[in-house]
Amino acid sequence: MRSDLITAYLRWAFMRAVLARGWWLCTGLYLVVVADLPPSQLVLIGVCQHVTVLVAEVPAGVLADAVSRRLALVVAHLVLGVGMAITGVVTGFGWLVVSQCLWGLGWAISSGADVAWITDELDGHDVIDEVLVAQGRRELLGTLAGIAGFGGLAWVTNLSSAIAVAGLTMVALGLATVARWPETWAPRDHPDRWMASLTNVRRGAATAVADRTIALVLVGTFLVNGGAMGFGRLFEQRLVVLGLPSSPAPIVWFAAIALAGAAVGAIGLGQAQRRISGAGVATRLYIWSCAAGCIGLGLFALAPDTRFAIAGALVVSGLSLPVGRVAATILVNRRTKSAARATVHSLLSQAENLGEATCGIALTLLAASTSSTVTLVGSAVLIGVAGFVVAAAPRRL
């Protein structure tokens, strides 16, 4: 039964990545070439999205811990899908903010619930680290498939159609797949489950402060995602400014770059999966991912032409961000008790979104008053500092 659960979970992770990454490939280009948003609005729309996640994250974790992780995931798919679909039919900045905030709300509802569900359904930690690394690899493989599939769909139809299809399919994935998962972990049988969940929030916060490793990972994650905000929101605009060849179409270029990044990441996580159980490996992975991100993003920011910019982008999106995210999840998951697992993972996601929202505001102002190059250099510095922060964590994990 355990192998069946793992298979179902990894298939779902793959499919969600297909839809999410294929959608974002089209959306990132749509915001630049169809909606024609300037750099400051590109960053600001991301800030709005992540503020939504920040506000909803902990209540969503309480809901998952108090009622049902499976139900939380189903609802998340519905909200995500609606937000995704709306994006493809609007061009005004205000409506785009609404659609991105719906995406953020859906992501907040699902955050932590997936890892909590699989960890407790497996009822033990003997294979969970390997499953989480395998999830990271499946998500990268899903990225490959989503980019190829939705990039091709956008090429033969248009960006709006591909975006809408991704959203509607995300809704179907939640109703047809996640809703059928088993759930033996049942907090809803406890009469004081809501009070217990609120208590878990306080305990989770206290644990994050008292546990040196978790505290440093949260700070590092805050900085990494603050830097990633600048990269993610200015990626398409930077390459367009540097000058992509006129043929083939821009969607083909961006799809090819994203495919290459996902392939690099899948290889990197494959190497990590074979070594992740060793002492100190997860901590070292996090530190090295930050170093790679700082170097790659610096190259992307200062590149004289598209060749160097693409090389830097592949390091950031292919190695640094996916490897660092998996390492952070493992470090936190190892030190979290079952009852509050979804809530504590929500705190990790809170650190991500607080970094993206807080640093995103600063980067918005920087982009508006200087240039995208200066903004990206600032992003690289944030990621580099994160590596030094987590380097102070105990290396036994």
Buried (B, 14 or more C-beta within 10 A) or exposed (E): EEEEBBEBBBEBBBBBBBBBBBBBBBBBBBBBBBBEBEBBBBBBBBBBBBBBBBBBBBBBBBBBBBBBBBBBBBBBBBBBBBBBBBBBEBBEBEBBBBBBBBBBBBBBBBBBBBBBBBBBBBEEEEEBBBBBBBBBBBBBBBBBBBBBBBBBBBBEEBBBBBBBBBBBBBBEBBEEBBEEBEEEBEBEEEEEBBEBBBBBBEBBBEBBEEBEBBBBBBBBBBBBBBBBBBBBBBBBBBBBBBEBEEEEBBBBBBBBBBBBBBBBBBBBBBEBBEEBEEEEBBBBBBBBBBBBBBBBBBBBBBBEEBEBBBBBBBBBBBBBBBBBBBBBBBBBBBBBEEBBBBBBBBBBBBBBBBBBBBBBBBBBBBBBEEBBBBBBBBBBBBBBBBBEBBBEBEEEB
